[in-house]
Amino acid sequence: MKLRRALSVSAATAALLPVTMAAAPASQAAPAEALPTCYDIDTAYGQYHNNTFVGRVFGIPKSVTLSTQWTTYTATLTNASAKELKSFELKAKLGSYVYNEGERDLGPYGDLQYWDTAQRAWKTLRQADGGARGTVPAPKTLKPRESVHVQLRFRVGENLPMDQAYDALTGLTGTFVDHYRDTDCTASGDASGSFSPRKG
């Protein structure tokens, strides 16, 4: 996930909905997750272009020292299209690309948290497989030119083996249900930044 083009318009802010849980219940997420992606439907045609989101991140350095110290940053996703986005979902991730067999993902060696504006507390994102990722509370729809702003922080532990190079990244992914070639499908956009871990 690479950074999208720079934000060129000022956008109204869509306030995050106050919720008490870090992740949406599986029963709510299942319908969208069961749909094919618009890119899969488009494989034979090459005509689906998703210019829906403009993403920006602020505060992710080029390199991060392995330690217990947190790095805080802000990620913003703006609906740059003329349509209201339905079934909007927001997820955050800390990890790295795995290109070859035997390489490891950085995610299980790090921690990722988002700031819950309703409870005024940091909430940890962690999957059952150990990955530092998860669902962030967000509005279910996003109108044209509306934005979501999320404050996140991450750290990478000193136990990360440095016997390989890591193409690491962290940020947000926004997903919504679109309609393409007479089919409901999911499309997404990113606001993320890359970094390199290093020993202190």
C-alpha positions, -999 to +999 in steps of 0.1 A: +000+000+000+017+031-011+007+067-004-019+081-028-016+115-045-015+145-023-047+159-009-056+188-032-089+199-017-099+208+018-125+184+030-152+185+056-145+162+085-168+133+093-167+127+131-160+092+141-190+075+157-186+069+194-183+031+201-172+010+229-156-018+210-124-017+188-138-041+161-172-045+145-189-078+153-183-104+127-220-106+119-219-070+107-187-074+086-196-107+069-219-093+041-192-070+027-164-095+031-185-121+013-186-100-019-161-102-047-138-072-051-145-049-080-109-055-092-116-093-095-147-086-115-128-063-138-099-087-145-109-093-181-119-057-189-095-033-172-121-006-170-127-003-133-108+027-119-111+035-082-102+072-077-125+074-048-101+081-020-074+106-013-052+094+016-026+113+036-004+104+067+015+127+089+042+117+114+056+084+101+094+087+100+116+070+073+132+047+100+120+035+134+142+023+163+133-010+178+122+000+214+092+004+238+087+040+227+056+049+206+056+067+173+023+087+169+009+097+135-024+108+119-040+092+089-068+108+068-090+093+041-112+117+020-140+107-003-129+125-034-157+111-055-192+125-063-210+096-047-219+087-011-200+056+000-221+028+015-211+001+039-180+020+047-154+002+069-121+013+082-092-009+092-057-001+104-025-023+100+011-025+110+032-050+091+055-056+062+054-071+027+066-107+024+081-113-010+099-146-007+094-179+011+109-179+045+105-142+051+085-130+081+059-103+086+069-076+110+034-073+124+035-099+153+066-081+166+049-047+169+020-030+186-007-008+170-032+014+187-058+040+178-071+069+198-108+063+208-122+098+209-153+087+228-135+070+256-104+092+254-082+062+256-058+042+233-072+009+221-050-019+209-055-037+176-045-073+176-058-103+155-060-139+167-030-148+145-009-122+163-011-096+135-012-059+146-043-049+127-080-046+131-112-026+126-114+011+136-148+027+145-160+048+116-193+061+101-212+036+079-214+061+051-191+087+038-205+116+017-186+133-011-156+154+003-161+140+038-130+128+056-121+105+085-091+114+106-076+088+129-047+092+154-027+060+156+006+050+173+029+020+168+061+005+181+083-024+170+099-046+197+135-052+202+129-089+197+123-084+159+150-106+142+171-084+120+183-112+097+163-099+068+152-065+053+117-053+061+095-033+037+074-021+066+042+000+066+014+012+087-018+031+080-055+029+072-076+011+045-111+023+038-135-002+021-169+004+006-195-015-015-197-003-051-218-015-080-199-025-112-210-045-142-244-052-126-226-067-095-222-055-059-185-056-051-160-041-027-134-014-034-108+002-012-082+029-008-053+035+015-037+062+037-004+046+047+033+052+050+064+031+049+094+029+072+125+008+079+131-007+114+166-004+129+184-014+160+189+014+186 
